[in-house]
Amino acid sequence: MNIDNNTIKEWAVQWPKGPLTKAAYDICAADPDVIVLAADLAKALGVDSAEAFEGQYYNVGIAEQNMMGIACGLALEGKTPVATSFTPFLTLRACEQIRTSVCYMDLNVKMIGSNAGVRGGKAGTSHYGLEDISVMRSFPNMVVLSPCDGLSLYKSILAMMEHKGPAYVRVAGVPEMRIIYDKDYDFVIGKAIRLVEGADVAILATGPMVAKAQDAMEILKDKGIKPTLYDFQTIKPLDTEVVREVSNNYKLVVTIEENTIIGGFGSAVAEEMAQYGGGAKLRILGLQDKFMKIGSYEAQLRKCGLMPDQIAAVIDEALA
């Protein structure tokens, strides 16, 4: 792989279409058995680049349940289907098919869900992906990946394709994303990445919340607080080694996600800490247990306490 800095910068302002366009093209070019499926949203996601390969791209229309059935049939015939749509339509409308047909049979079906979290903005609740982590991580055999920027999104898709079995990449965030990784790195499924080493508090963030955590750390720096920051690019399988380590070595652990706090990433960390962790306190930050009214992306995050100043205030208060 050769992704230059200019491409990484372009992806930051073409999120997620830039990296998705290249990823869809590259995985089709690398393997003629890869087949990209779209539910009438290929251009919105950027995966219509797969059209360049005859017989490797099909738009099935607004029929996500049927799309998952097609994906299962292709997988049973030795193909590698990649089903794509907006997150709520992919993971909720086709939930039964994913559970019973994909996961129960442990088929090699790949899924990419865009517009996770509250990216849907003024489109409203029907377009918000508020609970996909909670749903998808509950299924046996499922891998759940949560990239935070353009390069990590591209690499998560390549890692997903190498994995044998069901896998899901969730894509959240705004049209312009901060660059977290400005050069190549190893994306290993099941491994978190430590971005900053500090003391007292460990922040475990996933997806776009990695950038929000970085901003919160700048605020905390003025208070003499220097947290450790981990990017959990994999939700499932969870990096339990890191969870146990921070639980034993820090006073406070804070999880941040753009998913409901019920059953999401923070819940996965809490489950591990409750059984095998040390004496650290835990604070789970995420979308609240309620339906979100229509509003801008930033306004929705503020309602849920996910803006940098709000994150910093929670950490400051918990450490006081």
C-alpha positions in Angstrom: 0.0 0.0 0.0 1.3 3.4 -0.9 -1.0 6.2 0.4 0.8 9.6 0.2 0.3 12.6 2.4 -1.6 14.5 -0.2 -4.2 11.7 -0.4 -4.5 11.6 3.3 -5.2 15.3 3.4 -7.8 15.0 0.6 -9.5 12.2 2.5 -9.8 14.5 5.6 -12.1 16.9 3.7 -13.8 14.1 1.6 -15.0 12.0 4.5 -16.0 9.3 4.1 -16.4 9.3 0.3 -12.7 9.7 -0.4 -11.3 6.6 1.4 -14.4 4.6 0.6 -14.1 5.3 -3.2 -10.5 4.1 -3.2 -11.1 1.2 -1.0 -14.0 -0.1 -3.1 -12.0 0.2 -6.2 -8.9 -1.4 -4.7 -10.6 -4.4 -3.2 -12.4 -5.2 -6.5 -9.1 -4.8 -8.4 -7.3 -7.1 -6.0 -9.8 -9.9 -6.1 -12.3 -10.7 -8.9 -14.5 -12.6 -6.3 -15.2 -9.4 -4.4 -18.7 -8.1 -5.2 -19.9 -4.7 -3.9 -23.6 -4.5 -3.2 -25.4 -1.1 -2.7 -28.9 -0.2 -1.5 -29.3 2.8 -3.8 -26.8 4.8 -1.8 -23.5 3.9 -3.6 -22.8 7.4 -4.8 -23.5 8.9 -1.4 -21.0 6.5 0.1 -18.5 6.5 -2.8 -18.5 2.8 -3.4 -19.9 3.2 -6.9 -16.2 3.1 -8.0 -16.7 -0.6 -8.1 -18.7 -0.1 -11.2 -15.4 -0.1 -13.1 -15.3 -3.9 -12.7 -17.9 -5.8 -14.7 -19.9 -8.2 -12.6 -18.5 -6.9 -9.3 -21.0 -4.3 -8.5 -24.8 -4.4 -8.1 -27.3 -1.8 -6.9 -30.2 -3.8 -5.5 -32.3 -0.7 -4.7 -33.8 0.3 -1.4 -34.1 -3.3 -0.2 -31.6 -3.9 2.5 -33.1 -7.2 3.7 -33.0 -8.6 0.2 -29.4 -7.2 -0.2 -28.3 -9.3 2.8 -30.0 -12.4 1.4 -28.1 -11.8 -1.9 -24.9 -11.4 0.0 -25.4 -14.7 1.8 -26.0 -16.5 -1.5 -22.9 -15.0 -3.0 -20.8 -16.0 0.1 -22.1 -19.6 -0.1 -20.9 -19.7 -3.8 -17.4 -18.7 -2.7 -17.7 -14.9 -3.4 -16.8 -12.1 -1.0 -19.8 -9.8 -0.9 -19.5 -6.3 0.6 -23.0 -4.9 1.5 -23.2 -1.1 1.9 -25.8 1.4 3.0 -26.4 4.0 5.7 -26.0 2.5 9.1 -29.6 2.5 10.4 -30.8 0.9 7.2 -28.1 -1.7 7.1 -27.9 -2.8 10.7 -31.6 -2.3 11.8 -33.7 -2.9 8.8 -31.7 -6.0 7.9 -31.0 -7.0 11.5 -32.7 -10.4 11.3 -30.9 -11.4 8.1 -27.5 -10.3 9.6 -28.2 -12.3 12.8 -29.7 -15.5 11.4 -28.3 -15.8 7.9 -24.9 -14.1 8.1 -23.8 -14.7 11.7 -25.5 -18.0 12.5 -24.0 -19.6 9.4 -20.7 -17.7 10.0 -20.6 -16.5 6.3 -17.9 -14.4 4.8 -20.1 -11.4 4.4 -18.6 -7.9 4.8 -20.7 -4.8 5.7 -20.0 -1.0 5.6 -22.4 1.3 7.3 -22.1 5.0 6.8 -23.8 7.9 8.6 -23.4 6.2 12.0 -24.1 8.2 15.1 -25.8 11.6 14.6 -24.1 12.4 11.3 -27.6 12.4 9.7 -28.1 15.9 11.1 -31.3 17.4 9.9 -32.5 14.2 8.2 -33.8 13.2 11.6 -34.0 10.0 13.7 -34.7 7.7 10.8 -31.2 8.5 9.5 -29.3 8.4 12.8 -27.2 5.3 13.7 -27.7 5.5 17.4 -27.4 1.9 18.4 -25.5 -0.1 15.8 -22.5 -0.9 18.0 -24.9 -2.3 20.6 -26.7 -4.4 18.0 -23.8 -5.7 16.0 -21.4 -6.5 18.8 -24.1 -8.7 20.4 -24.0 -11.2 17.4 -21.7 -14.2 17.7 -19.0 -14.4 15.0 -19.3 -10.7 14.2 -16.3 -8.3 14.0 -17.0 -4.6 14.6 -14.5 -2.0 13.4 -14.7 1.8 14.1 -12.2 3.9 12.2 -11.4 7.5 13.2 -10.1 9.1 10.0 -9.4 8.6 6.3 -6.4 6.3 6.6 -7.9 4.2 9.4 -11.1 3.8 7.4 -9.2 2.6 4.3 -7.1 0.3 6.3 -10.0 -1.1 8.3 -11.7 -2.1 5.1 -8.6 -3.9 3.9 -8.3 -5.6 7.3 -11.9 -6.6 7.1 -11.4 -8.2 3.7 -8.5 -10.3 5.0 -10.6 -11.6 7.9 -12.6 -14.7 7.2 -16.1 -14.4 8.6 -18.8 -11.6 9.2 -17.4 -8.1 9.7 -18.8 -4.7 9.9 -17.2 -1.2 9.5 -19.1 1.7 11.0 -18.4 5.1 9.6 -19.4 8.1 11.7 -18.3 11.8 11.8 -18.7 14.9 9.8 -17.7 15.7 6.1 -14.4 17.0 7.3 -12.4 14.8 9.6 -9.2 15.6 11.5 -6.2 13.6 10.4 -5.2 11.2 13.3 -2.8 9.0 11.3 -0.7 11.0 8.8 1.4 8.0 7.7 1.1 4.2 7.3 0.6 2.1 10.4 -0.4 -1.4 11.3 -4.2 -1.9 11.6 -4.6 -5.1 13.5 -8.1 -6.3 14.3 -8.6 -6.6 18.0 -5.8 -4.2 18.9 -6.2 -0.7 20.3 -3.5 2.0 19.6 -2.0 4.2 22.3 -1.8 7.7 20.8 -0.7 9.6 23.9 0.8 8.4 27.2 -0.1 10.3 30.3 -1.1 9.7 33.9 -4.1 9.5 36.3 -6.7 9.1 33.6 -7.0 6.8 30.6 -9.3 7.9 27.8 -10.6 5.1 25.5 -12.1 6.7 22.4 -13.5 5.2 19.2 -14.3 6.7 15.8 -14.7 10.5 15.5 -14.6 10.8 19.3 -10.8 10.3 19.1 -10.5 13.8 17.7 -12.9 15.2 20.4 -10.8 13.5 23.0 -7.7 15.2 21.7 -9.3 18.6 22.0 -10.5 17.8 25.5 -6.9 16.9 26.4 -5.8 20.4 25.3 -8.2 21.9 27.8 -7.1 19.5 30.6 -3.5 20.4 29.9 -4.1 23.9 31.4 -5.3 22.2 34.6 -2.2 20.1 34.8 -4.0 16.9 33.8 -2.3 14.8 31.1 -4.4 11.8 30.2 -3.4 8.7 28.3 -5.4 8.3 25.0 -6.2 5.1 23.2 -7.9 4.7 19.8 -10.1 1.6 19.9 -10.4 1.0 16.2 -11.9 -2.4 17.0 -15.0 -2.7 19.2 -15.2 -6.4 18.8 -13.1 -8.3 19.5 -12.3 -5.9 22.3 -8.6 -5.3 23.3 -9.1 -6.8 26.8 -5.4 -6.6 27.5 -5.5 -2.8 27.3 -8.7 -2.6 29.3 -7.3 -4.6 32.1 -4.0 -2.6 32.0 -5.7 0.8 32.3 -8.1 -0.5 34.9 -5.1 -1.5 37.1 -2.8 1.4 36.5 -5.1 4.5 36.4 -7.4 6.2 38.8 -10.0 6.9 36.2 -11.0 5.3 32.8 -13.3 7.3 30.5 -14.9 5.8 27.3 -16.2 8.0 24.5 -18.3 6.9 21.6 -20.9 8.2 19.2 -23.3 5.4 20.0 -25.9 5.0 22.7 -24.5 4.4 26.2 -26.7 1.3 26.5 -24.8 -1.8 25.3 -22.2 0.1 23.3 -18.4 0.4 23.5 -18.4 1.7 27.0 -20.6 -1.2 28.1 -18.1 -3.6 26.6 -15.3 -2.0 28.6 -17.5 -2.0 31.7 -18.1 -5.7 31.3 -14.4 -6.5 31.2 -13.5 -4.2 34.1 -16.3 -5.6 36.3 -14.9 -9.1 35.9 -11.1 -8.7 35.5 -10.3 -5.0 36.2 -8.6 -3.2 39.0 -9.7 -0.3 41.1 -10.2 2.4 38.5 -13.4 4.5 38.3 -15.3 4.3 35.0 -17.2 7.1 33.2 -19.1 6.1 30.0 -19.7 9.0 27.6 -21.9 8.6 24.6 -25.3 9.3 23.1 -28.1 9.4 25.7 -30.8 6.8 26.1 -33.3 8.8 24.1 -34.3 9.5 20.5 -32.6 12.6 19.1 -34.6 15.5 17.8 -33.5 17.1 14.5 -30.4 19.2 14.8 -27.0 19.9 13.5 -24.2 17.5 14.2 -22.4 19.7 16.7 -25.6 20.6 18.5 -26.5 16.9 18.9 -23.1 16.1 20.3 -23.5 19.0 22.8 -26.9 17.7 23.9 -25.1 14.4 24.8 -22.1 16.0 26.5 -19.7 14.9 23.8 -18.0 18.3 23.0 -14.4 18.7 24.2 -15.2 21.2 27.0 -17.9 18.8 28.3 -15.6 15.8 28.2 -12.9 17.8 30.0 -15.3 18.9 32.7 -16.4 15.3 33.4 -12.8 14.2 33.7 -11.8 17.2 35.9 -14.7 16.6 38.2 -14.2 12.8 38.5 -10.5 13.4 39.4 -11.2 16.1 41.9 
